[in-house]
Amino acid sequence: METGKPWVVDFRTVPHWLNAGATQSGKSNLANALIVGLAPQPVALVGFDLKGGVEFTPYAPRLSALATNRAECGTLLDDLVTLMTDRMGVCRMASARNIWQLPPTMRPVPVVVLVDELAELYLMADKSEKDEIAKTSTALLRVAQLGRGWPSSPATTASGTKPAPSTSPKPRPNTPPAPTPTKPRPGPT
């Protein structure tokens, strides 16, 4: 990819991407480039921007939907699952294995889902959010599962910060453990 030449992504063959990297490594730049590149295409772009909308809001006029908090994400993911289930029914009635095998007049608009800061879906301030997180993460997994197992779209690109390496010291192999300090024994008085 680092040839300086344009590259092409065929979401029909690689429908899901996980874009992970360190802070300031260009994850959001890639998501922005995907939106700009896909904007002129006949696709529905759906954004999940869990940094309060700071990345995708400028593209809101072109996006078919934009969720900027977990509650909105849950609703939008439920809508996507319903959409995909409906598309599976259309494919089944037309004896097509996916939307790309449907006649052009029946083919629905492909959907591309972009998630920025995936980890934000899973962060929990307190236990009261546990059920909402479980519901949202299950819906996101279902969208990915339906998109891969039955290519009715959507294609999904999720960005998130990769875990930092542990900074805790690790014992060296074949090194005996450090002696444990002992308390002095009280002597005779």
C-alpha atoms as an extended CHARMM CRD file, in Angstrom:
* protein
*
       189  EXT
         1         1  MET       CA              0.0000000000        0.0000000000        0.0000000000  PROA      1               0.0000000000
         2         2  GLU       CA              2.8830000000        2.3710000000        0.5210000000  PROA      2               0.0000000000
         3         3  THR       CA              3.6680000000        2.7200000000       -3.1810000000  PROA      3               0.0000000000
         4         4  GLY       CA              2.1730000000        6.1850000000       -3.4730000000  PROA      4               0.0000000000
         5         5  LYS       CA             -0.3760000000        4.8590000000       -5.9510000000  PROA      5               0.0000000000
         6         6  PRO       CA             -4.1290000000        4.8550000000       -5.3150000000  PROA      6               0.0000000000
         7         7  TRP       CA             -5.4820000000        1.6580000000       -3.8400000000  PROA      7               0.0000000000
         8         8  VAL       CA             -8.8670000000        0.0620000000       -4.2790000000  PROA      8               0.0000000000
         9         9  VAL       CA            -10.9760000000       -1.6950000000       -1.6800000000  PROA      9               0.0000000000
        10        10  ASP       CA            -13.5710000000       -4.1710000000       -2.9140000000  PROA      10              0.0000000000
        11        11  PHE       CA            -15.9540000000       -4.4800000000        0.0210000000  PROA      11              0.0000000000
        12        12  ARG       CA            -17.6620000000       -7.3850000000       -1.7520000000  PROA      12              0.0000000000
        13        13  THR       CA            -14.5950000000       -9.5650000000       -1.1640000000  PROA      13              0.0000000000
        14        14  VAL       CA            -13.2640000000       -7.9880000000        2.0640000000  PROA      14              0.0000000000
        15        15  PRO       CA            -16.3460000000       -6.6040000000        3.8160000000  PROA      15              0.0000000000
        16        16  HSD       CA            -14.8600000000       -5.9640000000        7.2590000000  PROA      16              0.0000000000
        17        17  TRP       CA            -11.7670000000       -4.0680000000        8.3090000000  PROA      17              0.0000000000
        18        18  LEU       CA            -10.3140000000       -3.4270000000       11.7310000000  PROA      18              0.0000000000
        19        19  ASN       CA             -8.0600000000       -0.3870000000       11.6730000000  PROA      19              0.0000000000
        20        20  ALA       CA             -5.9870000000       -0.4070000000       14.8720000000  PROA      20              0.0000000000
        21        21  GLY       CA             -3.0490000000        1.7900000000       15.7420000000  PROA      21              0.0000000000
        22        22  ALA       CA             -1.4680000000        4.0210000000       18.3260000000  PROA      22              0.0000000000
        23        23  THR       CA             -2.7560000000        7.5000000000       19.0760000000  PROA      23              0.0000000000
        24        24  GLN       CA             -1.9500000000        9.8860000000       16.2140000000  PROA      24              0.0000000000
        25        25  SER       CA             -1.1780000000        7.0000000000       13.8250000000  PROA      25              0.0000000000
        26        26  GLY       CA             -3.7530000000        8.0250000000       11.2160000000  PROA      26              0.0000000000
        27        27  LYS       CA             -6.7710000000        5.8450000000       12.0230000000  PROA      27              0.0000000000
        28        28  SER       CA             -9.2110000000        8.7390000000       11.7530000000  PROA      28              0.0000000000
        29        29  ASN       CA             -7.4190000000        9.9780000000        8.6380000000  PROA      29              0.0000000000
        30        30  LEU       CA             -8.1120000000        6.6280000000        6.9730000000  PROA      30              0.0000000000
        31        31  ALA       CA            -11.7790000000        6.7880000000        8.0110000000  PROA      31              0.0000000000
        32        32  ASN       CA            -11.9950000000       10.3380000000        6.6400000000  PROA      32              0.0000000000
        33        33  ALA       CA            -10.3140000000        9.2510000000        3.3880000000  PROA      33              0.0000000000
        34        34  LEU       CA            -12.8100000000        6.3950000000        3.0440000000  PROA      34              0.0000000000
        35        35  ILE       CA            -15.7360000000        8.7910000000        3.4500000000  PROA      35              0.0000000000
        36        36  VAL       CA            -14.2870000000       11.2250000000        0.9080000000  PROA      36              0.0000000000
        37        37  GLY       CA            -13.5510000000        8.3990000000       -1.5280000000  PROA      37              0.0000000000
        38        38  LEU       CA            -16.9460000000        6.7570000000       -1.1240000000  PROA      38              0.0000000000
        39        39  ALA       CA            -18.9940000000        9.9900000000       -1.0470000000  PROA      39              0.0000000000
        40        40  PRO       CA            -19.4630000000       10.1660000000       -4.8390000000  PROA      40              0.0000000000
        41        41  GLN       CA            -20.3660000000        6.4590000000       -5.0140000000  PROA      41              0.0000000000
        42        42  PRO       CA            -23.9560000000        5.1540000000       -4.9000000000  PROA      42              0.0000000000
        43        43  VAL       CA            -23.6420000000        3.8140000000       -1.3430000000  PROA      43              0.0000000000
        44        44  ALA       CA            -25.2580000000        4.6030000000        1.9830000000  PROA      44              0.0000000000
        45        45  LEU       CA            -22.6110000000        5.7510000000        4.4620000000  PROA      45              0.0000000000
        46        46  VAL       CA            -23.4250000000        5.1660000000        8.1250000000  PROA      46              0.0000000000
        47        47  GLY       CA            -21.1540000000        6.6840000000       10.7640000000  PROA      47              0.0000000000
        48        48  PHE       CA            -20.6020000000        5.8050000000       14.3950000000  PROA      48              0.0000000000
        49        49  ASP       CA            -18.4400000000        8.5750000000       15.8460000000  PROA      49              0.0000000000
        50        50  LEU       CA            -18.0770000000        7.9770000000       19.5410000000  PROA      50              0.0000000000
        51        51  LYS       CA            -15.8320000000       10.9490000000       20.1590000000  PROA      51              0.0000000000
        52        52  GLY       CA            -18.9510000000       13.0820000000       20.2810000000  PROA      52              0.0000000000
        53        53  GLY       CA            -19.1000000000       13.4800000000       16.5270000000  PROA      53              0.0000000000
        54        54  VAL       CA            -15.8480000000       15.4090000000       16.1020000000  PROA      54              0.0000000000
        55        55  GLU       CA            -14.5970000000       13.2130000000       13.2380000000  PROA      55              0.0000000000
        56        56  PHE       CA            -17.6970000000       12.5350000000       11.1500000000  PROA      56              0.0000000000
        57        57  THR       CA            -19.9740000000       15.5200000000       11.8050000000  PROA      57              0.0000000000
        58        58  PRO       CA            -18.4000000000       17.5180000000        8.9480000000  PROA      58              0.0000000000
        59        59  TYR       CA            -19.6670000000       14.7660000000        6.6310000000  PROA      59              0.0000000000
        60        60  ALA       CA            -23.1760000000       14.6590000000        8.1340000000  PROA      60              0.0000000000
        61        61  PRO       CA            -24.8230000000       16.0320000000        4.9560000000  PROA      61              0.0000000000
        62        62  ARG       CA            -23.4670000000       13.0260000000        2.9960000000  PROA      62              0.0000000000
        63        63  LEU       CA            -23.9830000000       10.3820000000        5.6870000000  PROA      63              0.0000000000
        64        64  SER       CA            -27.2210000000        8.4310000000        5.6560000000  PROA      64              0.0000000000
        65        65  ALA       CA            -27.0560000000        8.2390000000        9.4580000000  PROA      65              0.0000000000
        66        66  LEU       CA            -24.6780000000        9.3490000000       12.2060000000  PROA      66              0.0000000000
        67        67  ALA       CA            -24.6080000000        8.1410000000       15.8180000000  PROA      67              0.0000000000
        68        68  THR       CA            -22.4580000000       10.0660000000       18.3050000000  PROA      68              0.0000000000
        69        69  ASN       CA            -23.2480000000        8.3520000000       21.6130000000  PROA      69              0.0000000000
        70        70  ARG       CA            -23.9360000000        4.8160000000       22.7820000000  PROA      70              0.0000000000
        71        71  ALA       CA            -27.7230000000        5.2390000000       22.9470000000  PROA      71              0.0000000000
        72        72  GLU       CA            -27.8450000000        6.4530000000       19.3340000000  PROA      72              0.0000000000
        73        73  CYS       CA            -25.5040000000        3.5950000000       18.3670000000  PROA      73              0.0000000000
        74        74  GLY       CA            -27.8440000000        1.0150000000       19.8670000000  PROA      74              0.0000000000
        75        75  THR       CA            -30.8300000000        2.3570000000       17.9560000000  PROA      75              0.0000000000
        76        76  LEU       CA            -28.9150000000        2.6500000000       14.6830000000  PROA      76              0.0000000000
        77        77  LEU       CA            -27.4320000000       -0.8540000000       15.0180000000  PROA      77              0.0000000000
        78        78  ASP       CA            -30.9020000000       -2.2890000000       15.6350000000  PROA      78              0.0000000000
        79        79  ASP       CA            -32.0780000000       -0.5200000000       12.4610000000  PROA      79              0.0000000000
        80        80  LEU       CA            -29.1600000000       -2.0180000000       10.5060000000  PROA      80              0.0000000000
        81        81  VAL       CA            -29.9610000000       -5.5340000000       11.7450000000  PROA      81              0.0000000000
        82        82  THR       CA            -33.5780000000       -5.0470000000       10.6250000000  PROA      82              0.0000000000
        83        83  LEU       CA            -32.4380000000       -3.7120000000        7.2370000000  PROA      83              0.0000000000
        84        84  MET       CA            -30.1470000000       -6.6810000000        6.7130000000  PROA      84              0.0000000000
        85        85  THR       CA            -32.8160000000       -9.1640000000        7.7290000000  PROA      85              0.0000000000
        86        86  ASP       CA            -35.1870000000       -7.5580000000        5.1970000000  PROA      86              0.0000000000
        87        87  ARG       CA            -32.5090000000       -7.7440000000        2.4940000000  PROA      87              0.0000000000
        88        88  MET       CA            -31.9550000000      -11.4100000000        3.2470000000  PROA      88              0.0000000000
        89        89  GLY       CA            -35.6720000000      -11.9670000000        2.6370000000  PROA      89              0.0000000000
        90        90  VAL       CA            -35.4870000000      -10.2060000000       -0.7400000000  PROA      90              0.0000000000
        91        91  CYS       CA            -32.4820000000      -12.3200000000       -1.7180000000  PROA      91              0.0000000000
        92        92  ARG       CA            -34.2160000000      -15.4930000000       -0.5990000000  PROA      92              0.0000000000
        93        93  MET       CA            -37.3440000000      -14.7010000000       -2.6580000000  PROA      93              0.0000000000
        94        94  ALA       CA            -35.1830000000      -14.0010000000       -5.7400000000  PROA      94              0.0000000000
        95        95  SER       CA            -33.0460000000      -17.1380000000       -5.1630000000  PROA      95              0.0000000000
        96        96  ALA       CA            -29.9720000000      -14.9240000000       -4.8830000000  PROA      96              0.0000000000
        97        97  ARG       CA            -27.1750000000      -15.6790000000       -2.4450000000  PROA      97              0.0000000000
        98        98  ASN       CA            -26.3940000000      -11.9860000000       -1.9140000000  PROA      98              0.0000000000
        99        99  ILE       CA            -27.4410000000       -8.5310000000       -3.1040000000  PROA      99              0.0000000000
       100       100  TRP       CA            -24.8250000000       -8.6060000000       -5.8850000000  PROA      100             0.0000000000
       101       101  GLN       CA            -26.6580000000      -11.5260000000       -7.5180000000  PROA      101             0.0000000000
       102       102  LEU       CA            -29.9470000000       -9.6380000000       -7.6030000000  PROA      102             0.0000000000
       103       103  PRO       CA            -31.0220000000       -8.0550000000      -10.8920000000  PROA      103             0.0000000000
       104       104  PRO       CA            -29.8470000000       -4.4130000000      -10.9810000000  PROA      104             0.0000000000
       105       105  THR       CA            -33.4510000000       -3.1960000000      -10.7470000000  PROA      105             0.0000000000
       106       106  MET       CA            -33.9300000000       -5.1010000000       -7.4570000000  PROA      106             0.0000000000
       107       107  ARG       CA            -30.4950000000       -4.4590000000       -5.9600000000  PROA      107             0.0000000000
       108       108  PRO       CA            -30.6340000000       -2.2370000000       -2.8690000000  PROA      108             0.0000000000
       109       109  VAL       CA            -28.1200000000        0.4980000000       -2.2190000000  PROA      109             0.0000000000
       110       110  PRO       CA            -25.0080000000       -0.9740000000       -0.5480000000  PROA      110             0.0000000000
       111       111  VAL       CA            -24.3010000000        0.1870000000        2.9900000000  PROA      111             0.0000000000
       112       112  VAL       CA            -20.8530000000        1.0120000000        4.3690000000  PROA      112             0.0000000000
       113       113  VAL       CA            -20.5770000000        1.3440000000        8.1600000000  PROA      113             0.0000000000
       114       114  LEU       CA            -17.6880000000        3.3470000000        9.6180000000  PROA      114             0.0000000000
       115       115  VAL       CA            -16.9660000000        3.1600000000       13.3490000000  PROA      115             0.0000000000
       116       116  ASP       CA            -14.4820000000        5.5860000000       14.9020000000  PROA      116             0.0000000000
       117       117  GLU       CA            -13.1720000000        4.7410000000       18.3810000000  PROA      117             0.0000000000
       118       118  LEU       CA            -14.6300000000        1.2670000000       18.7350000000  PROA      118             0.0000000000
       119       119  ALA       CA            -13.5370000000        1.0050000000       22.3840000000  PROA      119             0.0000000000
       120       120  GLU       CA            -15.9140000000        3.8310000000       23.3140000000  PROA      120             0.0000000000
       121       121  LEU       CA            -18.8070000000        1.4070000000       22.7550000000  PROA      121             0.0000000000
       122       122  TYR       CA            -17.4400000000       -0.7470000000       25.5630000000  PROA      122             0.0000000000
       123       123  LEU       CA            -16.2890000000        1.7980000000       28.1400000000  PROA      123             0.0000000000
       124       124  MET       CA            -18.3520000000        1.7280000000       31.3000000000  PROA      124             0.0000000000
       125       125  ALA       CA            -18.5750000000        4.5450000000       33.8400000000  PROA      125             0.0000000000
       126       126  ASP       CA            -20.5690000000        2.4010000000       36.2470000000  PROA      126             0.0000000000
       127       127  LYS       CA            -22.4520000000       -0.8830000000       36.3790000000  PROA      127             0.0000000000
       128       128  SER       CA            -25.7160000000        0.7740000000       35.3320000000  PROA      128             0.0000000000
       129       129  GLU       CA            -24.3680000000        0.8410000000       31.7470000000  PROA      129             0.0000000000
       130       130  LYS       CA            -23.6170000000       -2.8920000000       31.6350000000  PROA      130             0.0000000000
       131       131  ASP       CA            -26.8580000000       -3.9610000000       29.9220000000  PROA      131             0.0000000000
       132       132  GLU       CA            -26.6760000000       -1.1420000000       27.3610000000  PROA      132             0.0000000000
       133       133  ILE       CA            -23.0770000000       -2.0920000000       26.5010000000  PROA      133             0.0000000000
       134       134  ALA       CA            -24.0090000000       -5.7550000000       26.1400000000  PROA      134             0.0000000000
       135       135  LYS       CA            -26.9460000000       -4.9030000000       23.8660000000  PROA      135             0.0000000000
       136       136  THR       CA            -24.8780000000       -2.5480000000       21.7030000000  PROA      136             0.0000000000
       137       137  SER       CA            -21.9270000000       -4.9050000000       21.3460000000  PROA      137             0.0000000000
       138       138  THR       CA            -24.2350000000       -7.8150000000       20.4830000000  PROA      138             0.0000000000
       139       139  ALA       CA            -25.9250000000       -5.7070000000       17.7960000000  PROA      139             0.0000000000
       140       140  LEU       CA            -22.5560000000       -4.6690000000       16.3080000000  PROA      140             0.0000000000
       141       141  LEU       CA            -21.4240000000       -8.3000000000       16.2170000000  PROA      141             0.0000000000
       142       142  ARG       CA            -24.7230000000       -9.2700000000       14.5920000000  PROA      142             0.0000000000
       143       143  VAL       CA            -24.2730000000       -6.6170000000       11.8910000000  PROA      143             0.0000000000
       144       144  ALA       CA            -20.7740000000       -7.9230000000       11.1600000000  PROA      144             0.0000000000
       145       145  GLN       CA            -21.9710000000      -11.5360000000       11.2410000000  PROA      145             0.0000000000
       146       146  LEU       CA            -24.8560000000      -10.9080000000        8.8490000000  PROA      146             0.0000000000
       147       147  GLY       CA            -22.6470000000       -8.8430000000        6.5550000000  PROA      147             0.0000000000
       148       148  ARG       CA            -20.0420000000      -11.5830000000        6.2930000000  PROA      148             0.0000000000
       149       149  GLY       CA            -22.1870000000      -14.6840000000        6.3910000000  PROA      149             0.0000000000
       150       150  TRP       CA            -24.7780000000      -13.2690000000        4.0130000000  PROA      150             0.0000000000
       151       151  PRO       CA            -23.2080000000      -10.4740000000        1.9400000000  PROA      151             0.0000000000
       152       152  SER       CA            -26.2730000000       -8.2610000000        1.9460000000  PROA      152             0.0000000000
       153       153  SER       CA            -23.9860000000       -5.4140000000        2.9870000000  PROA      153             0.0000000000
       154       154  PRO       CA            -23.0670000000       -3.5520000000        5.0820000000  PROA      154             0.0000000000
       155       155  ALA       CA            -19.3440000000       -3.4860000000        4.8580000000  PROA      155             0.0000000000
       156       156  THR       CA            -17.8640000000       -2.4510000000        8.1940000000  PROA      156             0.0000000000
       157       157  THR       CA            -14.6900000000       -0.5330000000        8.9600000000  PROA      157             0.0000000000
       158       158  ALA       CA            -13.9210000000       -0.0760000000       12.6600000000  PROA      158             0.0000000000
       159       159  SER       CA            -11.0850000000        2.0590000000       14.0230000000  PROA      159             0.0000000000
       160       160  GLY       CA             -9.6490000000        1.8560000000       17.4970000000  PROA      160             0.0000000000
       161       161  THR       CA             -6.5180000000        2.4560000000       19.4710000000  PROA      161             0.0000000000
       162       162  LYS       CA             -4.4150000000       -0.6500000000       19.8150000000  PROA      162             0.0000000000
       163       163  PRO       CA             -3.5570000000       -1.6410000000       23.3740000000  PROA      163             0.0000000000
       164       164  ALA       CA             -0.3030000000       -0.1930000000       24.5810000000  PROA      164             0.0000000000
       165       165  PRO       CA              2.3720000000       -2.6870000000       25.5550000000  PROA      165             0.0000000000
       166       166  SER       CA              2.5630000000       -3.4030000000       29.2320000000  PROA      166             0.0000000000
       167       167  THR       CA              4.9620000000       -1.1560000000       31.0900000000  PROA      167             0.0000000000
       168       168  SER       CA              5.1600000000       -3.3560000000       34.1500000000  PROA      168             0.0000000000
       169       169  PRO       CA              8.5520000000       -4.9730000000       34.6720000000  PROA      169             0.0000000000
       170       170  LYS       CA              8.7600000000       -8.5890000000       33.6690000000  PROA      170             0.0000000000
       171       171  PRO       CA             11.0020000000      -11.1190000000       35.3910000000  PROA      171             0.0000000000
       172       172  ARG       CA             13.9460000000      -12.2840000000       33.3580000000  PROA      172             0.0000000000
       173       173  PRO       CA             14.0610000000      -16.0040000000       32.6180000000  PROA      173             0.0000000000
       174       174  ASN       CA             16.2120000000      -18.1650000000       34.8870000000  PROA      174             0.0000000000
       175       175  THR       CA             16.5450000000      -15.3930000000       37.4360000000  PROA      175             0.0000000000
       176       176  PRO       CA             15.8210000000      -16.4120000000       40.9900000000  PROA      176             0.0000000000
       177       177  PRO       CA             13.1460000000      -14.3460000000       42.6780000000  PROA      177             0.0000000000
       178       178  ALA       CA             14.3200000000      -11.5310000000       44.9090000000  PROA      178             0.0000000000
       179       179  PRO       CA             14.5570000000      -12.5110000000       48.5730000000  PROA      179             0.0000000000
       180       180  THR       CA             11.5830000000      -11.5640000000       50.6750000000  PROA      180             0.0000000000
       181       181  PRO       CA             12.4650000000       -9.1940000000       53.4960000000  PROA      181             0.0000000000
       182       182  THR       CA             12.0550000000      -10.8080000000       56.8920000000  PROA      182             0.0000000000
       183       183  LYS       CA             11.1950000000       -9.1510000000       60.1540000000  PROA      183             0.0000000000
       184       184  PRO       CA             13.9050000000       -9.2690000000       62.7830000000  PROA      184             0.0000000000
       185       185  ARG       CA             13.1000000000      -11.7600000000       65.5310000000  PROA      185             0.0000000000
       186       186  PRO       CA             12.6130000000      -10.2920000000       68.8920000000  PROA      186             0.0000000000
       187       187  GLY       CA             15.5010000000      -11.2820000000       71.1530000000  PROA      187             0.0000000000
       188       188  PRO       CA             15.4410000000      -12.0590000000       74.8440000000  PROA      188             0.0000000000
       189       189  THR       CA             14.7570000000       -9.0820000000       77.0150000000  PROA      189             0.0000000000
